[in-house]
């Protein structure tokens, strides 16, 4: 473990090496990679190993901020700057002063805000919305994106001067499919963390589950693995960890094979059949499949009919 970054694969070791080299400096870092690869974890690792470690780490998701409010969120506003601005508010740059500002999904910023941000990076001076005072800030910038910013520059949706200002020290986070040897370690880590929260005691991991995990492409990367582990733990009834029915159905079908509805139907069928098997074919009652699934027996009967499931074959 390196500041919450787990793994021993060559690709993650390369990332850790780059973090160790750039962290002590004040250089701007641009972290790229697919969604769910741990870009914010890398940013926090850089901050923790920098001389600013005892100062604030402020994170901003640029894609989650409305275009009309992003200037106010980043640079703050004065009282009366716009309707509803009843008090002066400090922006994220001021809150991160002497520390680190992490700009996630920076590729989603408008060209207008990009121009303002470029000026701030060059001069280290901001102005609150509705104000005229120039405020000096000492902030280290770490940006992240899952977009191809070079292509965005070529298409005219991202400023080239801002791109090169951010591209001082690029770090690319590897997708999980390129570090399959780390999957057992990550799985054990998530099981340990989630099991404690859920009050579960897991003493063994099904080897077949790990094999399926390592053969799956993980389009959602580490975040998807964590969600699958948590969902599977909720459904685990013994002390052996196995993948849940939904994930098994999707992994066997393949993420690019069949439609969404086909994958959902496959998952629904497997869940219903597992419940019927555990209930010896009974639908209603205290030990019936409907109770296990947490749905009314009438609803389950209609789904059994729609999916053409023969419930009698599960009777003892």
C-alpha positions in Angstrom: 0.0 0.0 0.0 1.3 3.5 -0.9 -1.1 6.2 0.4 -4.1 4.0 -0.4 -2.7 3.0 -3.8 -2.6 -0.8 -3.8 -0.8 -3.1 -6.1 2.6 -4.6 -7.1 2.1 -4.8 -10.9 4.7 -3.0 -13.1 2.1 -0.4 -14.2 1.1 0.7 -10.7 4.8 0.6 -9.6 5.6 3.0 -12.4 2.8 5.4 -11.1 4.1 5.2 -7.6 7.6 6.0 -8.8 6.4 9.0 -10.6 4.4 10.2 -7.6 7.5 9.9 -5.4 9.5 12.0 -7.8 7.0 14.8 -8.4 5.5 15.1 -4.9 8.3 17.1 -3.2 8.1 19.7 -5.9 5.5 22.3 -6.6 5.0 21.3 -10.2 1.6 21.1 -11.8 0.5 17.5 -12.4 -2.0 16.3 -14.9 -3.4 12.8 -14.1 -5.2 11.0 -16.9 -7.0 7.7 -17.1 -10.3 6.0 -17.4 -13.1 6.5 -15.0 -12.6 4.6 -11.7 -8.8 4.1 -12.0 -8.1 6.1 -8.8 -7.0 9.5 -10.1 -8.1 11.2 -6.9 -6.2 8.7 -4.8 -3.0 9.5 -6.8 -3.7 13.2 -6.3 -4.0 12.7 -2.5 -0.8 10.6 -2.5 1.0 13.5 -4.1 -0.3 15.9 -1.6 0.5 13.7 1.4 4.1 13.4 0.3 4.6 17.1 -0.5 5.8 19.9 1.7 2.1 21.1 1.7 0.9 17.9 3.5 -0.2 19.7 6.6 -2.2 22.3 4.5 -5.6 21.9 2.9 -6.4 19.4 0.1 -9.4 20.8 -1.7 -11.1 18.7 -4.4 -13.4 20.1 -7.1 -15.4 18.0 -9.6 -15.6 20.4 -12.5 -18.2 18.3 -14.3 -20.6 18.5 -11.3 -20.7 22.3 -11.1 -23.3 24.2 -13.1 -21.7 26.5 -15.7 -23.4 29.5 -14.2 -21.9 28.9 -10.7 -18.4 27.5 -11.5 -16.7 30.9 -11.4 -18.2 31.6 -8.0 -17.2 28.1 -6.7 -13.6 28.4 -7.9 -12.9 32.1 -7.2 -15.6 33.0 -4.7 -18.0 36.0 -4.8 -18.8 39.2 -3.1 -22.0 40.0 -1.3 -24.6 41.1 -3.9 -22.6 39.8 -6.9 -25.7 38.1 -8.1 -29.2 37.2 -7.0 -29.0 35.1 -3.8 -25.4 36.2 -3.0 -26.3 37.5 0.5 -22.8 37.0 2.0 -19.3 37.0 0.8 -18.1 33.5 0.0 -14.5 32.3 -0.4 -13.8 30.2 -3.5 -11.9 26.9 -3.7 -8.7 28.7 -4.6 -8.7 30.7 -1.4 -9.7 27.7 0.7 -6.8 25.7 -0.7 -4.3 28.6 -0.1 -0.9 27.2 0.8 -2.2 23.7 0.0 -3.3 21.7 -3.0 -6.3 22.2 -5.3 -7.4 19.1 -7.2 -9.4 19.9 -10.3 -11.1 16.7 -11.3 -12.7 16.3 -14.8 -11.0 19.6 -15.9 -11.8 18.7 -19.5 -15.5 19.7 -18.8 -14.7 23.4 -18.2 -16.1 25.9 -20.7 -13.7 27.9 -22.8 -14.5 31.1 -20.9 -13.6 29.5 -17.5 -10.5 28.0 -19.1 -9.3 31.5 -20.0 -9.8 32.7 -16.5 -8.1 29.6 -15.0 -5.1 30.1 -17.3 -4.7 33.7 -16.0 -4.8 32.5 -12.4 -2.2 29.8 -13.1 0.1 32.3 -14.7 -0.3 35.2 -12.3 -1.4 33.4 -9.1 -4.0 36.1 -8.6 -7.8 35.7 -8.4 -10.7 38.1 -8.3 -14.0 37.2 -6.6 -17.1 37.4 -8.7 -18.5 40.9 -8.3 -15.2 42.2 -6.8 -12.2 44.2 -7.9 -9.7 43.2 -5.3 -6.8 41.1 -6.6 -6.1 38.3 -4.2 -2.8 36.5 -4.3 -3.0 32.7 -3.8 -0.3 30.1 -3.2 -1.8 26.9 -4.5 -0.4 23.8 -6.1 -2.6 22.5 -8.9 -3.3 18.9 -9.7 -5.7 18.3 -12.5 -7.4 15.1 -13.7 -9.4 14.0 -16.7 -10.7 10.9 -18.4 -10.8 12.7 -21.8 -8.1 13.0 -24.4 -7.2 16.6 -23.9 -4.8 16.7 -26.9 -7.7 15.6 -29.1 -9.9 18.2 -27.5 -7.2 20.9 -28.3 -7.3 19.8 -31.9 -11.1 20.0 -31.9 -11.1 23.5 -30.4 -12.9 22.5 -27.2 -9.9 22.9 -24.9 -7.3 25.8 -25.0 -3.9 24.7 -26.1 -2.1 27.2 -23.8 -4.0 25.8 -20.8 -3.2 22.3 -21.9 0.5 22.9 -22.0 0.3 24.8 -18.7 -1.3 21.7 -17.0 0.9 19.2 -18.9 4.0 19.9 -16.9 4.2 16.4 -15.3 1.7 14.0 -16.8 0.8 10.7 -14.9 -1.4 8.1 -16.6 -3.4 5.8 -14.3 -3.5 2.2 -15.8 -6.9 0.5 -16.3 -7.6 -2.5 -14.1 -7.5 -4.9 -17.1 -3.8 -4.0 -17.5 -3.0 -4.9 -13.9 -4.8 -8.2 -13.4 -2.1 -9.5 -11.0 -3.3 -6.8 -8.6 -6.9 -8.1 -8.6 -6.5 -10.7 -5.8 -4.9 -8.1 -3.5 -7.5 -5.5 -4.3 -10.3 -8.0 -3.7 -9.0 -9.0 -0.3 -8.6 -5.3 0.6 -12.2 -4.5 -0.3 -13.5 -7.6 1.4 -11.6 -6.7 4.7 -12.9 -3.1 4.6 -16.5 -3.9 3.6 -16.9 -7.0 5.7 -16.1 -5.0 8.9 -18.8 -2.4 8.0 -21.4 -5.1 7.1 -20.7 -7.2 10.2 -19.6 -10.2 8.0 -16.9 -12.7 8.8 -15.1 -14.0 5.7 -12.4 -16.6 6.1 -12.1 -17.8 2.5 -12.3 -16.5 -1.1 -13.7 -18.8 -3.7 -10.8 -19.4 -6.2 -13.2 -19.6 -9.1 -14.4 -16.1 -8.3 -10.9 -14.7 -8.4 -10.4 -16.5 -11.8 -13.5 -14.9 -13.2 -12.5 -11.5 -11.8 -9.1 -11.8 -13.6 -10.7 -12.7 -16.9 -13.3 -9.9 -16.8 -12.3 -6.6 -18.6 -13.6 -4.3 -15.8 -14.9 -1.3 -17.8 -15.6 0.5 -14.6 -12.1 -0.3 -13.3 -11.4 -0.3 -9.5 -14.6 1.4 -8.6 -16.6 -1.3 -10.3 -14.6 -4.0 -8.5 -15.2 -2.4 -5.2 -19.0 -2.2 -5.9 -19.1 -5.8 -7.0 -17.3 -6.9 -3.8 -19.6 -4.9 -1.6 -22.8 -6.2 -3.3 -21.5 -9.8 -3.2 -20.7 -9.5 0.5 -24.2 -8.4 1.2 -25.5 -11.5 -0.5 -23.0 -13.9 1.1 -24.6 -16.2 3.7 -21.5 -18.1 4.8 -17.8 -17.4 5.5 -16.7 -18.0 1.8 -16.7 -15.0 -0.5 -18.3 -15.6 -3.9 -19.4 -13.3 -6.7 -23.1 -12.4 -6.6 -25.6 -13.5 -9.3 -25.8 -10.2 -11.1 -22.1 -9.9 -11.7 -21.8 -13.6 -12.7 -24.5 -13.2 -15.3 -22.9 -10.1 -16.8 -19.4 -11.5 -16.7 -20.5 -14.7 -18.5 -22.5 -12.8 -21.0 -19.8 -10.2 -21.7 -20.0 -6.5 -21.4 -20.2 -6.0 -25.1 -22.5 -8.9 -26.0 -26.2 -8.5 -26.0 -28.3 -5.5 -25.0 -28.7 -4.0 -21.6 -32.1 -5.6 -21.3 -30.7 -9.0 -22.1 -28.1 -8.7 -19.4 -30.6 -7.5 -16.9 -33.0 -10.3 -17.8 -30.2 -12.8 -17.4 -29.4 -11.4 -13.9 -33.1 -11.4 -12.9 -33.5 -15.0 -14.0 -30.5 -16.2 -12.1 -31.5 -14.3 -8.9 -35.1 -15.8 -9.1 -33.8 -19.3 -9.8 -31.3 -19.1 -6.9 -34.1 -18.0 -4.6 -36.4 -20.8 -5.8 -33.6 -23.3 -5.3 -33.1 -22.2 -1.7 -36.8 -22.2 -1.1 -37.4 -25.7 -2.7 -39.7 -24.1 -5.3 -41.9 -22.3 -2.8 -42.9 -18.8 -3.9 -44.8 -17.4 -0.9 -44.7 -17.9 2.9 -42.0 -17.2 5.5 -39.4 -19.4 3.7 -40.6 -18.6 0.2 -38.5 -17.2 -2.6 -40.5 -13.9 -2.6 -39.5 -13.2 1.0 -35.8 -14.0 0.2 -36.0 -11.5 -2.7 -37.9 -8.9 -0.7 -40.8 -8.6 -3.2 -44.5 -9.4 -3.0 -45.3 -13.0 -4.0 -47.7 -11.8 -6.7 -44.9 -9.8 -8.3 -42.6 -12.8 -8.2 -45.3 -15.0 -9.8 -45.6 -12.5 -12.7 -41.9 -12.4 -13.2 -41.6 -16.2 -13.2 -44.3 -16.3 -15.8 -42.7 -13.6 -17.9 -39.3 -15.2 -17.8 -40.8 -18.7 -18.5 -39.2 -20.2 -15.4 -40.4 -23.7 -14.4 -40.6 -23.4 -10.6 -41.7 -27.0 -10.2 -38.2 -28.3 -11.0 -36.9 -26.7 -7.8 -39.3 -28.6 -5.6 -37.7 -31.2 -3.2 
